[in-house]
Amino acid sequence: MVVSAVLLAATELVNWLVYRRPPPELPRRRTLFLEVLNALKIGFIYSLFVEAFKLGS
């Protein structure tokens, strides 16, 4: 239970960093670090779904 809470918090932190809105007068710009972090988050979530399907079958 504790591990799942930590993983959920980490995923939500990455979401907050990547998708927070800048002020309207500034253009939206993401760094390479945020792009890589978001890609790792997506891969992590995908791997959790794959593991859940393997356990369920």
Residue frames as a rotation matrix with the C-alpha (Angstrom) as fourth column:
MET 1
0.568 0.823 0.000 0.00
0.823 -0.568 0.000 0.00
0.000 0.000 -1.000 0.00
VAL 2
0.470 -0.469 -0.748 2.82
0.141 -0.797 0.588 2.39
-0.872 -0.381 -0.308 0.85
VAL 3
-0.602 -0.736 0.309 4.64
0.392 0.065 0.918 1.62
-0.696 0.674 0.249 -2.39
SER 4
-0.169 0.618 0.768 1.55
0.973 -0.021 0.232 2.32
0.160 0.786 -0.598 -4.47
ALA 5
0.786 0.446 -0.429 1.05
0.543 -0.830 0.132 5.65
-0.297 -0.336 -0.894 -2.67
VAL 6
0.024 -0.868 -0.496 4.65
0.061 -0.494 0.867 6.66
-0.998 -0.051 0.041 -3.38
LEU 7
-0.699 -0.266 0.664 4.33
0.621 0.234 0.748 5.68
-0.354 0.935 0.002 -7.06
LEU 8
0.286 0.878 0.383 1.07
0.948 -0.319 0.023 7.58
0.142 0.356 -0.924 -7.37
ALA 9
0.700 -0.076 -0.710 2.60
0.277 -0.887 0.369 10.67
-0.658 -0.455 -0.600 -5.75
ALA 10
-0.397 -0.914 -0.080 5.61
0.186 -0.165 0.969 10.51
-0.899 0.370 0.236 -8.09
THR 11
-0.476 0.307 0.824 3.36
0.879 0.181 0.441 10.21
-0.014 0.934 -0.356 -11.14
GLU 12
0.628 0.778 -0.015 1.23
0.778 -0.627 0.042 13.14
0.023 -0.038 -0.999 -10.03
LEU 13
0.340 -0.605 -0.720 4.34
0.167 -0.715 0.679 15.24
-0.926 -0.351 -0.142 -9.34
VAL 14
-0.718 -0.587 0.373 5.58
0.437 0.037 0.899 14.60
-0.542 0.809 0.230 -12.89
ASN 15
-0.043 0.796 0.604 2.13
0.978 -0.089 0.188 15.49
0.204 0.599 -0.774 -14.23
TRP 16
0.747 0.328 -0.579 2.16
0.520 -0.830 0.201 18.73
-0.415 -0.451 -0.790 -12.27
LEU 17
-0.105 -0.884 -0.455 5.64
0.126 -0.466 0.876 19.65
-0.986 0.035 0.160 -13.52
VAL 18
-0.783 -0.257 0.566 4.90
0.538 0.176 0.824 18.88
-0.311 0.950 0.001 -17.16
TYR 19
-0.323 0.779 0.538 1.33
0.823 -0.050 0.565 20.12
0.467 0.626 -0.625 -17.54
ARG 20
-0.014 0.325 -0.946 1.16
0.736 -0.637 -0.230 23.17
-0.677 -0.699 -0.230 -15.28
ARG 21
0.596 0.365 0.715 0.04
0.777 -0.489 -0.397 26.28
0.205 0.792 -0.575 -17.08
PRO 22
-0.604 -0.783 -0.149 2.45
0.796 -0.601 -0.068 29.18
-0.036 -0.159 0.987 -17.59
PRO 23
-0.227 0.516 -0.826 1.18
0.140 -0.822 -0.552 32.75
-0.964 -0.241 0.114 -17.38
PRO 24
0.617 0.609 0.498 -0.80
0.532 0.143 -0.834 33.66
-0.580 0.780 -0.236 -20.54
GLU 25
0.859 -0.269 -0.436 1.75
-0.443 -0.816 -0.370 36.25
-0.256 0.511 -0.820 -21.70
LEU 26
-0.193 -0.973 0.124 4.62
-0.783 0.229 0.578 33.71
-0.591 0.015 -0.807 -21.78
PRO 27
0.190 0.229 -0.955 4.96
-0.839 0.544 -0.036 31.08
0.511 0.807 0.296 -24.52
ARG 28
0.834 0.145 0.533 4.76
-0.425 0.785 0.451 27.45
-0.353 -0.602 0.716 -23.44
ARG 29
0.256 -0.832 -0.492 8.20
-0.709 0.185 -0.681 25.84
0.657 0.523 -0.542 -23.47
ARG 30
0.965 0.040 0.258 9.31
-0.205 0.728 0.654 22.49
-0.162 -0.684 0.711 -22.11
THR 31
0.066 -0.997 -0.026 12.86
-0.965 -0.070 0.253 21.46
-0.255 0.009 -0.967 -21.44
LEU 32
-0.115 -0.216 -0.970 14.39
-0.584 0.804 -0.110 18.21
0.803 0.554 -0.218 -22.62
PHE 33
-0.960 -0.260 0.102 14.47
-0.219 0.476 -0.852 17.05
0.173 -0.840 -0.514 -18.99
LEU 34
-0.380 0.895 0.236 10.70
-0.625 -0.060 -0.778 17.44
-0.682 -0.443 0.582 -18.66
GLU 35
0.278 0.454 -0.846 10.09
-0.939 0.314 -0.140 15.67
0.202 0.834 0.514 -21.97
VAL 36
-0.478 -0.526 -0.703 12.25
-0.345 0.849 -0.401 12.71
0.808 0.051 -0.587 -20.90
LEU 37
-0.935 0.164 0.313 10.61
-0.283 0.182 -0.942 12.65
-0.211 -0.970 -0.124 -17.46
ASN 38
-0.014 0.993 -0.119 7.16
-0.861 -0.072 -0.503 12.58
-0.508 0.096 0.856 -19.06
ALA 39
0.158 0.012 -0.987 8.19
-0.775 0.621 -0.117 9.80
0.611 0.784 0.108 -21.45
LEU 40
-0.827 -0.491 -0.275 9.51
-0.192 0.705 -0.683 7.73
0.529 -0.511 -0.677 -18.54
LYS 41
-0.654 0.671 0.350 6.24
-0.523 -0.066 -0.850 8.30
-0.547 -0.739 0.394 -16.67
ILE 42
0.273 0.776 -0.569 4.21
-0.959 0.171 -0.226 7.10
-0.078 0.607 0.791 -19.65
GLY 43
-0.153 -0.425 -0.892 6.41
-0.497 0.814 -0.302 4.00
0.854 0.397 -0.336 -19.99
PHE 44
-0.959 -0.191 0.209 6.10
-0.265 0.351 -0.898 3.31
0.098 -0.917 -0.388 -16.27
ILE 45
-0.241 0.951 0.194 2.30
-0.748 -0.054 -0.662 3.48
-0.619 -0.304 0.724 -16.38
TYR 46
0.308 0.295 -0.904 2.26
-0.875 0.460 -0.149 1.27
0.372 0.838 0.400 -19.49
SER 47
-0.578 -0.602 -0.551 4.41
-0.328 0.790 -0.518 -1.33
0.747 -0.118 -0.654 -17.73
LEU 48
-0.812 0.365 0.456 2.03
-0.433 0.146 -0.889 -1.35
-0.391 -0.919 0.040 -14.75
PHE 49
0.230 0.937 -0.262 -0.89
-0.903 0.105 -0.417 -2.09
-0.364 0.333 0.870 -17.09
VAL 50
0.088 -0.264 -0.961 1.03
-0.681 0.688 -0.251 -4.88
0.727 0.676 -0.119 -18.81
GLU 51
-0.895 -0.445 -0.040 1.92
-0.251 0.574 -0.779 -6.46
0.370 -0.687 -0.626 -15.46
ALA 52
-0.471 0.798 0.377 -1.70
-0.648 -0.023 -0.761 -6.19
-0.599 -0.602 0.528 -14.32
PHE 53
0.413 0.611 -0.675 -2.90
-0.907 0.341 -0.246 -7.95
0.080 0.714 0.695 -17.48
LYS 54
-0.305 -0.594 -0.745 -0.29
-0.454 0.778 -0.434 -10.70
0.837 0.206 -0.507 -17.00
LEU 55
-0.957 -0.049 0.287 -1.36
-0.287 0.321 -0.903 -11.23
-0.048 -0.946 -0.321 -13.41
GLY 56
-0.207 0.975 0.079 -5.02
-0.773 -0.113 -0.625 -11.28
-0.600 -0.190 0.777 -14.39
SER 57
0.310 0.336 -0.889 -4.67
-0.885 0.443 -0.141 -13.94
0.347 0.831 0.435 -17.06
